[in-house]
């Protein structure tokens, strides 16, 4: 199973990916996780990416594309993968098509998670993250037992810069301008599946199961 997950920041791509991974042995490839790991490690890529991420802008194609090709060649991608956060533009999609053709890989589906902007803002501004272990909290649905302190490791729980409303609104504007055209791009290829992003954590898995059945 080789799938692309499309959706605005906060649409729940990671949650849906976890659900699919629970049933199928596929690699979940999130550009956001990869980039944040580089930022935390202080690599040159991380320093460059942080400037874009903090401003709610997209990281340049040349940084992402080379990284993704290397990632798809790793052993855990042999039985399939879920691409989360890539491609984000038509240019990246075209580059991905060429990359996959070169590697002899065919996509099975492109899933578009549909959600309105205000719901996204509500979800993301409530998110908090432990600086030490990365545990994720939500001030409404899953608050830390003691405000600002991680239940698991005792580390500091913070709101990331890219979870502040002004940055989220900017990210959504960028998404609609640059990423939404991918819906038409993959629709014309007959690969697109549209899913209500508020339909629960197994919404995508259920539709994929129906298609396989």
C-alpha positions in Angstrom: 0.0 0.0 0.0 1.5 3.3 -1.2 -0.5 6.3 -0.3 -0.2 10.1 -0.1 -2.2 11.9 2.6 -3.2 15.4 1.7 -4.8 17.9 4.1 -4.3 21.2 5.8 -2.2 21.5 9.0 -4.2 20.0 11.8 -6.4 17.9 9.5 -5.3 14.7 11.3 -3.0 13.1 8.8 -0.8 11.7 11.6 -3.8 10.2 13.4 -5.1 8.6 10.2 -1.6 7.3 9.4 -1.4 5.6 12.8 -4.7 3.9 12.2 -3.6 2.5 8.8 -0.2 1.4 10.3 -2.1 -0.6 12.9 -3.5 -2.8 10.1 -0.7 -2.7 7.5 3.1 -2.8 7.8 3.8 0.5 6.1 6.3 3.3 6.8 4.7 6.6 7.9 6.9 9.3 6.3 6.1 12.7 7.8 8.2 15.6 6.5 7.2 17.6 9.6 8.7 15.0 11.9 11.9 14.7 9.9 12.3 18.5 9.8 11.6 18.9 13.5 14.2 16.3 14.3 16.8 18.2 12.3 15.8 21.4 14.0 16.2 19.8 17.4 19.6 18.4 16.4 20.7 21.8 15.1 21.8 20.5 11.7 22.4 22.9 8.9 19.1 21.6 7.3 17.4 22.2 10.6 18.6 25.7 11.0 17.5 26.6 7.5 14.2 24.8 7.8 13.4 26.5 11.2 13.3 29.9 9.6 10.6 28.8 7.2 8.7 26.6 9.7 8.5 29.4 12.4 7.1 31.8 9.8 4.6 29.2 8.6 6.2 29.0 5.2 7.0 25.9 3.1 10.6 24.5 3.2 12.2 24.8 -0.3 11.7 21.9 -2.7 15.3 21.1 -3.2 15.6 20.4 0.6 12.6 18.1 0.7 12.9 16.2 -2.6 16.4 14.9 -2.0 15.5 13.9 1.5 12.4 12.1 0.4 14.2 10.0 -2.3 16.7 8.7 0.2 13.9 8.0 2.7 11.9 5.9 0.1 14.9 3.7 -0.4 15.1 2.7 3.2 14.2 -0.9 4.2 11.0 -0.1 6.0 9.4 1.3 2.8 9.6 -2.1 1.1 6.0 -3.1 2.0 4.6 0.3 1.4 4.5 3.9 2.8 2.3 6.8 3.7 3.6 10.2 2.6 2.4 12.8 5.1 3.2 16.4 4.2 4.7 15.6 0.8 4.1 16.6 -1.9 2.8 20.1 -1.1 3.0 21.7 -4.5 2.4 20.8 -8.1 6.2 21.1 -8.7 6.9 18.6 -5.9 4.2 16.3 -7.2 5.7 16.3 -10.7 9.2 15.6 -9.1 7.7 12.8 -7.1 6.2 11.2 -10.2 9.6 11.2 -11.9 11.2 9.8 -8.7 8.7 7.0 -8.3 9.0 6.1 -12.0 12.7 5.9 -11.6 12.3 3.7 -8.6 9.6 1.5 -10.2 7.0 2.4 -7.6 3.3 3.0 -8.3 1.0 5.0 -6.0 -2.2 3.2 -4.9 -4.2 6.3 -3.8 -4.1 9.9 -2.8 -6.3 10.7 0.2 -7.6 14.3 0.7 -8.7 15.0 4.3 -11.4 17.8 4.1 -11.7 20.2 7.1 -12.6 23.9 7.5 -10.1 26.5 8.7 -11.7 27.4 12.0 -11.7 23.8 13.1 -8.0 23.6 12.3 -7.2 26.7 14.3 -9.2 25.4 17.2 -7.3 22.1 17.1 -3.8 23.5 16.7 -3.9 26.4 19.2 -4.9 23.9 21.9 -1.9 21.7 21.1 1.1 21.6 23.5 4.3 19.5 23.3 6.9 18.4 25.8 10.3 19.9 25.0 12.0 16.9 26.4 10.2 13.7 25.2 7.9 15.1 22.6 4.6 13.9 24.2 1.7 15.8 22.8 -1.1 17.3 24.9 -4.3 19.3 24.2 -5.5 21.9 26.5 -9.1 20.9 25.9 -9.0 17.1 25.2 -5.8 15.9 26.9 -4.3 18.5 29.2 -1.2 17.7 31.3 -2.1 16.9 34.9 0.0 19.9 36.0 -0.1 22.8 33.6 3.3 23.2 31.8 4.7 19.9 33.1 4.9 16.6 31.2 3.1 13.7 32.8 5.6 11.2 31.4 9.0 12.8 32.0 8.5 16.0 33.9 9.8 18.1 31.1 8.5 21.5 30.1 5.3 21.5 28.1 5.1 24.4 25.6 3.1 25.7 22.7 5.3 25.5 19.6 5.7 28.7 17.6 4.0 27.1 14.6 0.9 26.3 16.7 0.2 30.0 17.4 -2.9 31.4 15.6 -1.2 34.0 13.5 1.2 31.4 12.2 -1.5 28.8 11.7 -3.6 31.3 9.6 -0.5 32.0 7.5 0.1 28.2 7.0 -3.5 27.7 6.0 -3.2 30.5 3.5 -0.1 28.9 2.0 -1.8 25.5 2.0 -4.8 26.8 0.0 -2.7 28.7 -2.4 0.0 26.0 -3.1 -1.3 22.6 -2.0 -5.0 22.7 -2.8 -4.3 22.4 -6.6 -2.9 18.9 -5.9 -6.5 17.8 -5.4 -7.2 18.5 -9.1 -3.8 17.1 -10.1 -4.4 13.7 -8.6 -8.1 13.8 -9.4 -7.3 13.8 -13.1 -5.0 10.8 -12.5 -7.9 8.9 -11.0 -6.0 8.5 -7.7 -8.0 10.8 -5.4 -10.1 9.7 -2.5 -11.9 12.5 -0.5 -12.5 11.9 3.3 -14.2 14.0 6.0 -11.4 14.8 8.4 -13.9 15.0 11.3 -15.1 11.4 10.7 -13.0 9.7 13.4 -9.5 8.2 13.6 -10.3 5.2 11.4 -12.1 7.2 8.6 -9.4 6.6 6.0 -8.8 3.0 6.9 -12.5 2.2 6.5 -12.5 3.6 3.0 -9.3 1.9 2.0 -10.7 -1.4 3.3 -13.9 -0.9 1.3 -11.8 -0.3 -1.8 -9.7 -3.4 -1.2 -12.8 -5.5 -0.5 
